[in-house]
Amino acid sequence: MEPFMVSLTAIKPQRPSVLVGRVTAGSESVLGARYNTTAAQHSGLGCLVVVQAMNNQANAWQQKLEKLIKLEQGWDSYDADPPSSLAVNNARGFLSHLISHRQEPTRLAPSVVGGVGITRRQGDRKVYVEFYNDGGILALFSDGVSEPDVKLVTVGYQQFNGLLAEMRAYLDG
Amino acid sequence: MAEIPEELKRNSRPKDEIFAPDEYLFRRVEPDLWRESGVDIDAVMLPNMSVYRQKYSLPEWALLESDQLADWAVVGFKVRDLPSPLMHLGVQLHTFEPRHIPLDENYAHSEVWAFRDGVHIHAKRDIDRILHARWRERLVTQLRTFVRPKERPTSRS
């Protein structure tokens, strides 16, 4: 079945990050939010709804990331380097991974050490991934109490998949 | 630039290298790096991290260097809460200490220095990234917020 884009911009869903589901023609309920769709939109077939609100969330993170390129030397009012194109590119790749696996970041920000930081939190636990200006990547697993676990990560699809799996296991653990 | 309080100006005063363990060190933080629950490790760094020392400064004075800092946050930590010493790779002993580095317009200015086996580390590239991240994470768990973004107190004394 082909993905079918439905514009739901007029709706303000309560839980945009989980609004993915199958609908048929008519007024449908997708995880508690109701949307009016028309027969013309899906030709009478069930379809995968990629909710516009979810795309907007992904776009918001991407836009935040792209803005970091415009930072100048000393953006932190001390002497921090701005994120490099390499750091932003690596962060962009990992961000896409997170979003496509519905593991949205909790925050994304420039780092005063020079680079980009992406954090995902769950309860007291967090995983902070730092993308350095020279292309290096580091992941820090911490519950704020015990000694943090820190590891270096290399760039790559499989490596990001592996990191994502570790993040899930840690945050869900 | 905001008016610098007379108490913050150096006025020929000498360095004061005595830091009490309970003395707070303040650091301003860009609003995007601040959260109600604290800040993440991307807001702190080594080596030679600039701070304002409590003995000669109010927290909000860290925001006086530029009008553009008016909406920023100020966080702080006690000298005794500096994560020090830290052993790295089982052989390298790292210590971290404050140093008073007064400036003409900022007598409270200080820096947190890093030492490896007693030798001052000057460059970021000379600090192992894993050790650096461990130190930063341990420090941010000790941070306290003194000024939230857009909440700079008007009091100067």
Interface residues (C-beta under 8 A of the other chain):
Chain A: W75 D76 S77 Y78 A80 R107 A109 P110 S111 V112 V113 G114 G117 T119 K126 Y128 E130 Y132 G136 L138 L140 S142 G144 V145 E147 P148 V150 K151 L152
Chain B: R28 E30 D32 L33 R35 D40 I41 D42 A43 V44 M45 S50 E65 S66 Q68 L69 W72 K124 R129 I130 H132 A133 R134 E137 R138 T141
